[in-house]
Amino acid sequence: MLKRILYFVWVTVISFIIAYGVKSGSFSAFMDSIEYRTFDIKQRVIAKSGLRKPNSDIVIIAIDDGSYEYILDKYGEWPLRRDIYAKMVDYIEAQNPKSIAFDLMFVKSIKSANAADNKLTEMFKKYNNIYTAMNLDDQPINLRIPPVLPDNLKISVKDNYNQTYDYLEYSNCRTILADILDSTSNVGMVNVSRADDGVLRKMPLFLKYKYSFYPQLGLLVGLDYLGLRNNMDFHVLKDGRIRLNKTNKVFYAQYDGGVYLNWYGPAGTFRNIPIYQLLKAVNGEEKLDFDFRGKVVYFGATAASLFDIKTVPVDKVYPGVEVQATYVNNIIDDSLIRPVPDYVNILLAILLALITIFFVVKISSIFVAIGSALTLYAVYIFFSYCMMSGMWGGYYWVKIVFPITVGVFAFITTVIIKYLTISKDFDRQYQLATTDGLTELYNHRYFQEQMQMAVENAKRYESPFSLIILDIDLFKQFNDNYGHQSGDAVLKQVANILKKNVRATDIVCRYGGEEMSIILPNTSYDIAVTIAQKLCDIVAQETFILTYNRESHVTISLGVSSYGEEDGLTASELVSSADKRLYNAKNNGRNRVN
């Protein structure tokens, strides 16, 4: 019965923890912060394993530290004049690239070089595969009046499930050159989605501004590579996923519209060409041994001094342009991370808990049970790793922390319940083995054990102890007159009187039949006789309740012996001495002590 109650309490607590973990914001945030760490570890391990390779069609024209120094030495200023970018675009376009994307924002006209700005604008008019970046923000209107963006930059996001995407909404915008905005719709936002710990793990598909949606730069470039650039009609599905209309392209977006990136390695994983090498090739100074045919070419800063550095799961110092490259690569090879629904993680937590309980309940050795549970959790962690690595198709994020936490809690509570019930069972079995069922006094076997221990203690510590043996006078006649059930009632009541009127350290036993015994530690013969006389008087004065509400009186006779030369130095000698004196008490008229 106790075991059932404890297991019921355990199931209730486990259910509460699971429900609390799902509903509680603070607890959920704490678990998520730890879960993010496991996400980062898995991403680093997978990246180092070489299971995924970056797409060789993606190349970065990097404004690295060396290029930044070269630009300052040769041109005397940063940023570069826009006509220089125009020359580089012409050079690359001559080799028929797939697309060219600038992770750079061409804001404000350089007053001393308007003609240079015009050269760049002409490139956007000339080529329809050039993309550039813009940024939304929340600057106050007294700094900048929120501009109206051209309609051709907007995308359609149809939502029948009230996904408002408030997290994606911005109140202001820093526009790029107006001539570029008028020349092309290939403008994407480069806002990022950092977690509370500052690590960038996901990117938004689109952003919201003045109740309209605008695509992320990486999304535009990735869809262009797949030939889907002309279809920018998105539908929000019931489970939160976002489908590109009239295609099979589905994005596993979160409540904030972001998608988790699948990282290929640390900074420098993608092919980087320093921009100074391209500039030298454009100027005819050196030959650039690289073919841009069919490539996605990204221009961006990798120099730390240019401040476009992020912290990502695979690297603490990761250029923003490589984040864009990773995003595009994920869209191309459909490798964006897909977090499994919460109910799947809950079911996995329950499964781990149930298997853990099975181990604890079925395995007798606690150490083997611990080893089995640890092995189970290790297998689960490997399973989670495999799900994210794409070994079994798809890139799924199965949570580790919450299921294993539930599993460990299940282990601890089950162990406590198991060994608590075992302890209770042991106590119960021990009680049955050492207690007389009728009187609930200790039985004869326990009496013998305690007598041996008392003798040993007396020898070792030279401490006195005494023994009382008693029986109920004329008990056979009493049974004959009143019946055995009444005799049993008297035995129980006499036993209760004895237990109530001796010390807690005294050991009261049923010696056999109507005979009972009392071991009195640290008690001399004289004191033992006094105690025996007290018990004799109490029993004689007691009115005993028999069957059918009848009443009667009984008396007892008692024999006392004490450890020593006179009565004996062994258990059997002491019992024999007490028996003789009990016999004498009976022969001398009963209801007395000898």
C-alpha positions, 0 to 999 in steps of 0.5 A, a space after each residue: 500500500 505504501 509503495 502504491 502511494 509513493 509511486 502515485 505521489 511520484 507520478 504527480 510530481 513528475 507531471 507537475 514538473 513537466 507541466 511547470 517546465 512547459 508553462 513557467 516562463 522563468 523556468 522555461 527560460 532557464 532551461 532554454 539557456 542551458 539548452 542553447 549551450 547544448 545546441 552550440 556544442 552539437 554544432 561545434 562537434 558536427 562542424 568539426 566532424 566534416 559531415 557538412 561542407 560549405 557550398 563551393 559556389 559561395 565565395 566572399 570578397 572579404 574586406 579583411 585587415 590586409 585589404 583595409 590597410 591596402 585601401 587606405 594606402 592606395 585610395 586614402 579613404 574608407 569607405 571606397 568610392 562607389 565607382 570602384 565597386 562598379 568596376 569590380 562588379 563589371 569585372 565579375 559579371 564578365 565571368 557570368 556569376 550567379 549573383 553578387 550581393 553586398 553585405 554593405 549599406 550604401 547610405 548617403 551620397 559621398 558629396 565629393 563623388 556624386 559621379 561615383 555613386 551614379 556609376 554604382 547605380 548604373 550597375 543595379 540598372 544594368 544587371 538584375 542579379 546584384 543585391 544589396 543591404 539595408 537595415 531597419 531600426 528603432 531610432 526616434 522620429 526626432 532623429 530621423 523621420 521614418 521614410 516610406 519605402 518603395 512598394 517593390 521592396 515588399 513581400 507578401 506574407 499571408 497569415 490566417 493564424 494571427 502570427 503578428 510577428 511583433 518581434 520583427 517589427 521596427 519603427 524606423 529605417 536607415 535607407 540607402 541611396 534613393 537612386 538604388 532603391 528606384 533602380 532595383 527590388 533586390 534590396 534585403 534587410 540585414 538585421 539579425 536575431 541574437 539570443 539573450 546571451 548575445 549569441 547569434 543562432 538564427 536569422 529572420 526570414 523577413 522583417 516588419 516595417 509600417 505594417 508591411 514585410 521586407 525580406 532578409 538579404 540572405 533569403 533573397 540571394 538563396 531563393 535566387 540561386 534556387 530560381 525562386 526569386 520571382 515568387 515572394 508570396 509566403 503563407 504562414 501554416 497552422 503549425 507556424 511553418 512558412 511556405 513559399 507559395 506554389 512551391 515545396 519550399 517550407 521554412 521551419 520558422 519560430 514564433 518570432 519568424 526566425 530560422 535556426 542556422 546550421 553552421 559549417 565551421 568557424 570563421 574562414 570556412 567559406 572561400 575568402 578572396 581578399 578584396 585587395 586581390 580583386 582590386 589589383 586584378 581590376 586595375 591590371 596589376 595582378 592576375 586573379 586566378 579564380 573563376 566566378 562563373 555560376 558563383 554567389 559572390 558576397 562582398 562584406 567586411 571581415 576585419 574586426 576594426 570594421 565592427 561587423 563581427 558576431 558571436 555564433 555557436 561555432 566561433 566567438 569572432 565571426 564576420 557578419 558576411 559569413 553569417 549571410 553566406 551560411 544563411 544562403 548556404 542553408 537555404 540552398 541545401 535545405 539544411 536549416 535546423 528544424 526544432 521538433 515540437 514541444 510535445 515531442 520533447 515532452 514525450 521523449 522526456 516521459 520515455 526517458 523517465 519510464 525507461 529509467 524507472 524500469 532500470 531502477 525497479 528491475 535491477 537490484 544493484 544500485 551501481 548497475 542501475 546508475 550505469 544503465 541510466 548513464 548509458 541511456 542518457 549517453 545514447 539519448 545525447 548521441 541520438 540528439 546529435 544524429 538528429 541534428 547532424 542529418 545522418 538520418 535525413 533532415 536536421 532536427 533539434 531534439 532537446 537534451 536538457 529537459 528530457 534528461 532532467 526529467 530522467 534524472 529526477 525520475 531516477 532519484 525519486 524512484 531510488 528513494 521510493 524503492 529503497 524506502 519501501 525496501 527499508 519498510 519491508 525489511 523493518 516489517 519482515 524483521 518485526 515479524 521475525 522477532 515479534 510474537 503475533 499475539 502479544 506483540 512482545 519480542 519472541 523467544 528467538 529475540 530473547 535468546 539473542 538479547 540475553 547473549 548480548 547482555 551477557 557479553 556487555 556485562 563481561 566487557 563493561 562489568 555492568 549489572 543486568 537482571 532477568 525476570 521470568 513470570 507466568 500467569 497463575 493457574 492459566 490452564 484452569 483459566 482457559 478451561 473455565 473461560 475458553 482459549 479466546 479469553 485466555 488470549 485476551 488476558 495474555 495481550 492485556 498482561 503484555 500491555 501492562 508489562 510494556 507500560 510499566 517498565 523502562 524503554 531500555 527494558 526488553 519484554 519478551 514472550 518466553 513461551 505459553 503463558 510465560 513472559 520474560 523481561 531483560 533489565 540492563 544496568 539493573 541490580 538484583 535488588 532493583 529488579 526484585 522491586 520492579 518485579 513486585 511492582 508488576 505483580 501488584 499492578 496485575 493483581 489489581 487489574 480487572 481483565 476484560 474477557 470475551 462477551 464483555 466478561 471480567 476477571 482477575 488474574 495474578 502472576 508469579 515472578 522469578 528474578 536472577 542477576 548476572 554474577 557468580 551466585 545466579 550465573 555467568 551465562 544466559 542459560 545459567 541465568 534463565 535456570 536461576 530465574 526459572 527455579 525462583 519462579 517455581 519457588 514463588 508458585 510453590 509458596 502460594 503464587 502471586 509473589 516474587 522470588 
